[in-house]
Amino acid sequence: MKGKAFMAIAALAAATALVVSGAASAGGGGGAADTKVTIKAPGGDVYGKVKSSKPNKCASERKVKVYRQKGGDQGGGDDIKIGTDIAQANNNGYEWNIGQPGVSGKKIYARAGKIPGCKADNSKTIRAGSTS
């Protein structure tokens, strides 16, 4: 009887380990590729790039939203979306451009949300109209 009980416990432990490892690899985004979003607004135009180690999957045709930052931190709930564009391939990588949204002197940032296989990213916050 002891041998059968031991075998049953061992089989249960092995099955549990398979379920746990399968859930870990399927969830969480552990295998998701990094994404990097940049933003510039030296004059009236607001534009930037989307970069990734998997550019065809994570940068090409990636939706980018640009926000006016209202508080001290990004995503504080009161930020205002000022534009959206889709990153397009060109000689300099995958670029997006929302044109001239009239935010000179305001704090702005860009965001590419999470998509399957690709992590989300926010650009740094910049002041529109500055050269830094």
C-alpha angles and dihedrals in degrees: 000000000000091000093053092048091049092049091049092051092047091050091049091049091050092049091049091050091052093050093048094047091046092052092048093052094044099047138039100049092257090146095041117123120245118254126203123197123192130192135196132178108167093152130359098314121086114205145140148151140270115219132184143158084242100046098167091055104030107029107029112088091356116160114236123192122198121209136193105228111227102180136035094278136045117258096020091151095254098070113124122228107229101175150348133212140167118241111244128196119248137146092290098050127264111341135183130192130185095187121223110339095172099247101130110159093013127116111252139171139180129231133197108193126221116279128179109294094004131087124229123247140187121208120231115276113258135180109246114239095029124109096225 
